[in-house]
Amino acid sequence: MTDDRIARFEKRRETLKKMNDEQLKARFWELCNKVVEPVLDLARTHTSPSIERAVLLRMGVDSVSSHGVVDRVQEAGLLAKGAGHCVLKVAQKTGKDIRGAAQAILDDKTVLNGLF
């Protein structure tokens, strides 16, 4: 290691030594959020129907239904919210399981109105 790198490490180490457990936890979560933020920004702006179908497949929605659900979500202008997120919100709203919520979206596209 270079001397500069060691000096920076020692400086950070001294700062952390002065923190109690609660302060360390708060710092940990602050840094975690900082690290994840660029990934979340990218995910918010870079989705596609194929990605959303893959999410639905992993949630247990069959392939044929996932195509239809993604089409309905896209028609409603909610693709950026995530098709899986929409299915989850419909499930919560209607009291159905994931597959039932996906079927509700296929049966009635108005179920997506006012979700967000």
N, CA, C and O of each residue as an XYZ file, in Angstrom:
464
protein
N       0.826     -1.180      0.000
C       0.000      0.000      0.000
C       0.875      1.250      0.000
O       1.975      1.272      0.554
N       0.359      2.262     -0.626
C       1.102      3.520     -0.633
C       0.894      4.256      0.685
O      -0.087      4.022      1.391
N       1.810      5.131      1.003
C       1.721      5.894      2.250
C       0.458      6.753      2.287
O      -0.166      6.902      3.338
N       0.084      7.317      1.139
C      -1.118      8.151      1.068
C      -2.370      7.338      1.384
O      -3.262      7.794      2.099
N      -2.418      6.140      0.843
C      -3.574      5.282      1.077
C      -3.656      4.876      2.547
O      -4.744      4.844      3.122
N      -2.521      4.568      3.151
C      -2.491      4.201      4.561
C      -2.930      5.381      5.422
O      -3.664      5.198      6.393
N      -2.499      6.561      5.083
C      -2.871      7.760      5.839
C      -4.379      8.009      5.759
O      -5.004      8.357      6.761
N      -4.961      7.833      4.577
C      -6.411      8.009      4.430
C      -7.168      6.973      5.249
O      -8.186      7.285      5.866
N      -6.670      5.738      5.254
C      -7.288      4.676      6.041
C      -7.245      5.018      7.524
O      -8.253      4.883      8.217
N      -6.124      5.448      8.005
C      -5.973      5.779      9.423
C      -6.896      6.924      9.820
O      -7.448      6.926     10.920
N      -7.062      7.890      8.937
C      -7.952      9.014      9.216
C      -9.397      8.529      9.350
O     -10.099      8.913     10.285
N      -9.842      7.678      8.406
C     -11.199      7.119      8.476
C     -11.357      6.260      9.728
O     -12.396      6.295     10.387
N     -10.332      5.500     10.044
C     -10.365      4.618     11.201
C     -10.542      5.415     12.497
O     -11.316      5.018     13.367
N      -9.845      6.509     12.623
C      -9.953      7.355     13.816
C     -11.368      7.915     13.957
O     -11.910      7.972     15.061
N     -11.957      8.321     12.847
C     -13.323      8.843     12.875
C     -14.302      7.765     13.331
O     -15.192      8.031     14.139
N     -14.138      6.564     12.819
C     -15.042      5.464     13.166
C     -14.872      5.015     14.611
O     -15.841      4.593     15.243
N     -13.662      5.099     15.140
C     -13.409      4.699     16.530
C     -14.232      5.518     17.514
O     -14.599      5.025     18.580
N     -14.520      6.758     17.165
C     -15.233      7.667     18.060
C     -16.744      7.437     18.056
O     -17.459      8.011     18.877
N     -17.231      6.609     17.147
C     -18.675      6.399     17.009
C     -19.158      5.245     17.876
O     -18.452      4.255     18.068
N     -20.388      5.392     18.401
C     -21.001      4.278     19.124
C     -21.729      3.386     18.116
O     -21.715      3.662     16.916
N     -22.361      2.323     18.601
C     -23.018      1.367     17.700
C     -24.112      2.014     16.851
O     -24.206      1.749     15.652
N     -24.930      2.853     17.461
C     -26.017      3.496     16.711
C     -25.467      4.405     15.622
O     -25.996      4.431     14.511
N     -24.421      5.143     15.927
C     -23.808      6.028     14.934
C     -23.176      5.222     13.803
O     -23.238      5.615     12.638
N     -22.565      4.087     14.160
C     -21.969      3.226     13.129
C     -23.048      2.646     12.217
O     -22.872      2.586     11.000
N     -24.162      2.221     12.808
C     -25.272      1.694     11.993
C     -25.802      2.770     11.055
O     -26.052      2.514      9.877
N     -25.971      3.973     11.589
C     -26.471      5.076     10.756
C     -25.506      5.368      9.624
O     -25.928      5.591      8.489
N     -24.219      5.369      9.921
C     -23.191      5.613      8.878
C     -23.204      4.492      7.846
O     -23.089      4.746      6.647
N     -23.345      3.256      8.310
C     -23.410      2.110      7.404
C     -24.549      2.276      6.406
O     -24.347      2.128      5.201
N     -25.759      2.587      6.908
C     -26.913      2.718      6.020
C     -26.793      3.933      5.114
O     -27.250      3.905      3.971
N     -26.189      4.985      5.611
C     -25.943      6.162      4.773
C     -25.056      5.806      3.583
O     -25.330      6.192      2.447
N     -23.978      5.056      3.868
C     -23.067      4.645      2.795
C     -23.724      3.643      1.848
O     -23.505      3.693      0.637
N     -24.532      2.728      2.401
C     -25.253      1.764      1.546
C     -26.177      2.484      0.576
O     -26.213      2.169     -0.613
N     -26.918      3.447      1.090
C     -27.830      4.212      0.228
C     -27.063      4.982     -0.832
O     -27.516      5.096     -1.971
N     -25.913      5.505     -0.466
C     -25.090      6.247     -1.425
C     -24.575      5.333     -2.545
O     -24.508      5.735     -3.707
N     -24.216      4.106     -2.179
C     -23.708      3.144     -3.164
C     -24.811      2.678     -4.098
O     -24.580      2.513     -5.295
N     -26.001      2.464     -3.567
C     -27.109      1.901     -4.346
C     -27.801      2.950     -5.216
O     -28.414      2.601     -6.224
N     -27.715      4.208     -4.847
C     -28.443      5.268     -5.559
C     -28.207      5.269     -7.077
O     -29.179      5.362     -7.826
N     -26.967      5.171     -7.563
C     -26.781      5.148     -9.029
C     -27.451      3.946     -9.701
O     -27.940      4.047    -10.826
N     -27.467      2.820     -9.008
C     -28.117      1.630     -9.562
C     -29.621      1.854     -9.645
O     -30.255      1.496    -10.638
N     -30.190      2.446     -8.598
C     -31.628      2.734     -8.605
C     -31.981      3.748     -9.685
O     -32.999      3.601    -10.361
N     -31.155      4.772     -9.854
C     -31.402      5.753    -10.913
C     -31.382      5.090    -12.284
O     -32.223      5.380    -13.135
N     -30.431      4.212    -12.486
C     -30.334      3.497    -13.759
C     -31.562      2.614    -13.968
O     -32.118      2.572    -15.065
N     -31.980      1.921    -12.936
C     -33.147      1.039    -13.050
C     -34.419      1.829    -13.331
O     -35.290      1.369    -14.069
N     -34.526      3.026    -12.738
C     -35.717      3.847    -12.966
C     -35.833      4.311    -14.408
O     -36.939      4.487    -14.920
N     -34.716      4.507    -15.055
C     -34.730      5.088    -16.404
C     -34.415      4.097    -17.511
O     -34.515      4.444    -18.688
N     -34.040      2.885    -17.169
C     -33.612      1.934    -18.192
C     -34.266      0.572    -18.006
O     -33.598     -0.411    -17.683
N     -35.544      0.524    -18.208
C     -36.213     -0.772    -18.199
C     -36.733     -1.033    -19.600
O     -36.707     -0.152    -20.460
N     -37.193     -2.221    -19.816
C     -37.741     -2.577    -21.121
C     -38.807     -3.646    -20.904
O     -38.865     -4.268    -19.843
N     -39.638     -3.854    -21.902
C     -40.642     -4.910    -21.762
C     -40.024     -6.282    -21.454
O     -40.581     -7.050    -20.670
N     -38.883     -6.586    -22.066
C     -38.285     -7.903    -21.810
C     -37.792     -8.031    -20.371
O     -37.905     -9.100    -19.771
N     -37.253     -6.963    -19.821
C     -36.827     -6.995    -18.416
C     -38.039     -7.176    -17.516
O     -38.006     -7.966    -16.573
N     -39.102     -6.449    -17.806
C     -40.305     -6.543    -16.982
C     -40.954     -7.918    -17.080
O     -41.476     -8.424    -16.086
N     -40.930     -8.534    -18.267
C     -41.451     -9.905    -18.391
C     -40.617    -10.864    -17.553
O     -41.159    -11.762    -16.909
N     -39.296    -10.676    -17.560
C     -38.417    -11.532    -16.764
C     -38.732    -11.400    -15.274
O     -38.721    -12.390    -14.543
N     -39.009    -10.191    -14.834
C     -39.381     -9.972    -13.426
C     -40.662    -10.731    -13.104
O     -40.751    -11.409    -12.080
N     -41.647    -10.613    -13.978
C     -42.921    -11.301    -13.738
C     -42.755    -12.818    -13.723
O     -43.387    -13.508    -12.923
N     -41.913    -13.331    -14.599
C     -41.658    -14.772    -14.609
C     -41.095    -15.222    -13.269
O     -41.485    -16.267    -12.747
N     -40.180    -14.436    -12.712
C     -39.580    -14.778    -11.426
C     -40.569    -14.623    -10.272
O     -40.379    -15.195     -9.199
N     -41.606    -13.858    -10.500
C     -42.657    -13.700     -9.483
C     -43.683    -14.836     -9.566
O     -44.566    -14.938     -8.714
N     -43.568    -15.686    -10.589
C     -44.475    -16.822    -10.715
C     -45.569    -16.658    -11.743
O     -46.454    -17.508    -11.842
N     -45.530    -15.577    -12.517
C     -46.518    -15.365    -13.575
C     -46.055    -16.141    -14.800
O     -44.880    -16.079    -15.162
N     -46.952    -16.861    -15.435
C     -46.564    -17.665    -16.605
C     -46.180    -16.759    -17.783
O     -46.503    -15.571    -17.798
N     -45.500    -17.329    -18.747
C     -44.934    -16.585    -19.869
C     -45.989    -15.853    -20.695
O     -45.819    -14.678    -21.018
N     -47.068    -16.536    -21.034
C     -48.111    -15.929    -21.852
C     -48.756    -14.753    -21.118
O     -48.967    -13.689    -21.698
N     -49.058    -14.952    -19.864
C     -49.662    -13.879    -19.069
C     -48.710    -12.713    -18.892
O     -49.130    -11.556    -18.922
N     -47.424    -13.010    -18.707
C     -46.464    -11.921    -18.497
C     -46.401    -10.997    -19.707
O     -46.247     -9.785    -19.552
N     -46.518    -11.551    -20.900
C     -46.546    -10.715    -22.112
C     -47.741     -9.771    -22.076
O     -47.602     -8.573    -22.324
N     -48.900    -10.308    -21.771
C     -50.110     -9.499    -21.737
C     -50.079     -8.447    -20.643
O     -50.502     -7.311    -20.859
N     -49.576     -8.818    -19.461
C     -49.505     -7.870    -18.352
C     -48.571     -6.718    -18.705
O     -48.900     -5.555    -18.472
N     -47.408     -7.040    -19.267
C     -46.459     -5.989    -19.636
C     -47.075     -5.068    -20.687
O     -46.896     -3.851    -20.629
N     -47.792     -5.637    -21.636
C     -48.459     -4.803    -22.646
C     -49.465     -3.860    -21.987
O     -49.518     -2.677    -22.323
N     -50.262     -4.376    -21.054
C     -51.256     -3.542    -20.356
C     -50.574     -2.444    -19.534
O     -51.016     -1.296    -19.529
N     -49.498     -2.811    -18.844
C     -48.772     -1.840    -18.025
C     -48.169     -0.759    -18.910
O     -48.192      0.422    -18.565
N     -47.632     -1.167    -20.045
C     -47.037     -0.201    -20.975
C     -48.117      0.718    -21.552
O     -47.906      1.927    -21.648
N     -49.253      0.171    -21.930
C     -50.366      0.983    -22.444
C     -50.826      2.015    -21.415
O     -51.236      3.119    -21.772
N     -50.756      1.645    -20.136
C     -51.185      2.540    -19.062
C     -50.118      3.578    -18.716
O     -50.345      4.457    -17.885
N     -48.948      3.470    -19.362
C     -47.872      4.411    -19.104
C     -47.163      4.178    -17.779
O     -46.585      5.103    -17.207
N     -47.208      2.954    -17.294
C     -46.635      2.641    -15.983
C     -45.403      1.750    -16.043
O     -44.946      1.266    -15.008
N     -44.858      1.525    -17.233
C     -43.728      0.606    -17.344
C     -42.540      1.056    -16.493
O     -41.828      0.222    -15.934
N     -42.325      2.356    -16.393
C     -41.205      2.862    -15.591
C     -41.387      2.540    -14.106
O     -40.406      2.498    -13.362
N     -42.609      2.314    -13.672
C     -42.865      1.917    -12.285
C     -42.526      0.451    -12.055
O     -42.311      0.024    -10.920
N     -42.481     -0.318    -13.143
C     -42.185     -1.741    -13.061
C     -43.454     -2.565    -13.110
O     -44.392     -2.328    -12.349
N     -43.478     -3.525    -14.004
C     -44.654     -4.388    -14.138
C     -44.872     -5.199    -12.862
O     -46.008     -5.385    -12.427
N     -43.788     -5.677    -12.270
C     -43.910     -6.434    -11.026
C     -44.467     -5.581     -9.909
O     -45.265     -6.049     -9.098
N     -44.047     -4.331     -9.866
C     -44.553     -3.401     -8.863
C     -46.048     -3.185     -9.069
O     -46.817     -3.156     -8.108
N     -46.451     -3.037    -10.318
C     -47.878     -2.867    -10.627
C     -48.677     -4.094    -10.204
O     -49.751     -3.965     -9.616
N     -48.164     -5.269    -10.498
C     -48.860     -6.497    -10.107
C     -48.966     -6.575     -8.585
O     -50.012     -6.944     -8.049
N     -47.895     -6.232     -7.901
C     -47.911     -6.246     -6.439
C     -48.944     -5.265     -5.884
O     -49.680     -5.597     -4.955
N     -48.999     -4.061     -6.452
C     -49.968     -3.055     -5.997
C     -51.403     -3.540     -6.247
O     -52.279     -3.362     -5.401
N     -51.634     -4.152     -7.411
C     -52.975     -4.682     -7.707
C     -53.314     -5.806     -6.732
O     -54.451     -5.904     -6.272
N     -52.337     -6.652     -6.414
C     -52.572     -7.735     -5.452
C     -52.970     -7.165     -4.091
O     -53.888     -7.671     -3.446
N     -52.285     -6.123     -3.663
C     -52.616     -5.491     -2.383
C     -53.991     -4.827     -2.436
O     -54.764     -4.889     -1.479
N     -54.276     -4.199     -3.561
C     -55.547     -3.476     -3.716
C     -56.748     -4.429     -3.754
O     -57.809     -4.125     -3.209
N     -56.568     -5.580     -4.401
C     -57.686     -6.503     -4.602
C     -57.706     -7.675     -3.620
O     -58.697     -8.401     -3.533
N     -56.613     -7.855     -2.884
C     -56.544     -8.982     -1.961
C     -56.259    -10.312     -2.640
O     -56.464    -11.372     -2.049
N     -55.789    -10.259     -3.877
C     -55.484    -11.486     -4.622
C     -54.013    -11.829     -4.488
O     -53.206    -11.005     -4.059
N     -53.670    -13.069     -4.865
C     -52.259    -13.428     -4.915
C     -51.655    -12.856     -6.203
O     -52.355    -12.219     -6.990
N     -50.364    -13.082     -6.412
C     -49.660    -12.493     -7.559
C     -50.280    -12.935     -8.882
O     -50.541    -12.109     -9.757
N     -50.513    -14.227     -9.023
C     -51.103    -14.722    -10.280
C     -52.510    -14.175    -10.489
O     -52.894    -13.837    -11.609
N     -53.262    -14.091     -9.419
C     -54.619    -13.531     -9.508
C     -54.597    -12.063     -9.891
O     -55.445    -11.602    -10.655
N     -53.625    -11.326     -9.361
C     -53.496     -9.909     -9.701
C     -53.103     -9.753    -11.167
O     -53.610     -8.869    -11.858
N     -52.199    -10.612    -11.642
C     -51.812    -10.564    -13.057
C     -53.027    -10.840    -13.936
O     -53.225    -10.182    -14.957
N     -53.829    -11.805    -13.538
C     -55.041    -12.130    -14.305
C     -56.021    -10.970    -14.262
O     -56.691    -10.695    -15.258
N     -56.120    -10.283    -13.127
C     -57.013     -9.123    -13.015
C     -56.585     -8.021    -13.981
O     -57.429     -7.358    -14.585
N     -55.283     -7.830    -14.126
C     -54.776     -6.828    -15.083
C     -55.130     -7.233    -16.502
O     -55.494     -6.387    -17.318
N     -55.029     -8.518    -16.801
C     -55.373     -8.995    -18.141
C     -56.875     -8.861    -18.410
O     -57.285     -8.525    -19.521
N     -57.677     -9.123    -17.399
C     -59.126     -9.091    -17.571
C     -59.693     -7.678    -17.625
O     -60.678     -7.428    -18.319
N     -59.071     -6.754    -16.891
C     -59.621     -5.403    -16.782
C     -58.485     -4.401    -16.654
O     -57.896     -4.244    -15.585
N     -58.184     -3.719    -17.767
C     -57.050     -2.791    -17.713
C     -57.329     -1.577    -16.841
O     -56.396     -0.855    -16.488
N     -58.572     -1.331    -16.486
C     -58.865     -0.190    -15.609
C     -58.385     -0.429    -14.183
O     -58.314      0.510    -13.389
N     -58.059     -1.665    -13.851
C     -57.546     -1.952    -12.510
C     -56.220     -1.241    -12.248
O     -55.816     -1.075    -11.097
N     -55.552     -0.827    -13.310
C     -54.289     -0.096    -13.176
C     -54.486      1.386    -12.893
O     -53.545      2.077    -12.502
N     -55.701      1.872    -13.088
C     -55.980      3.302    -12.866
C     -55.808      3.650    -11.401
O     -56.309      2.953    -10.518
N     -55.095      4.735    -11.153
C     -54.950      5.250     -9.794
C     -54.067      4.440     -8.871
O     -54.159      4.589     -7.652
N     -53.215      3.585     -9.412
C     -52.329      2.791     -8.552
C     -51.266      3.639     -7.882
O     -50.892      3.390     -6.736
N     -50.777      4.650     -8.604
C     -49.673      5.462     -8.084
C     -50.066      6.921     -7.996
O     -49.261      7.754     -7.580
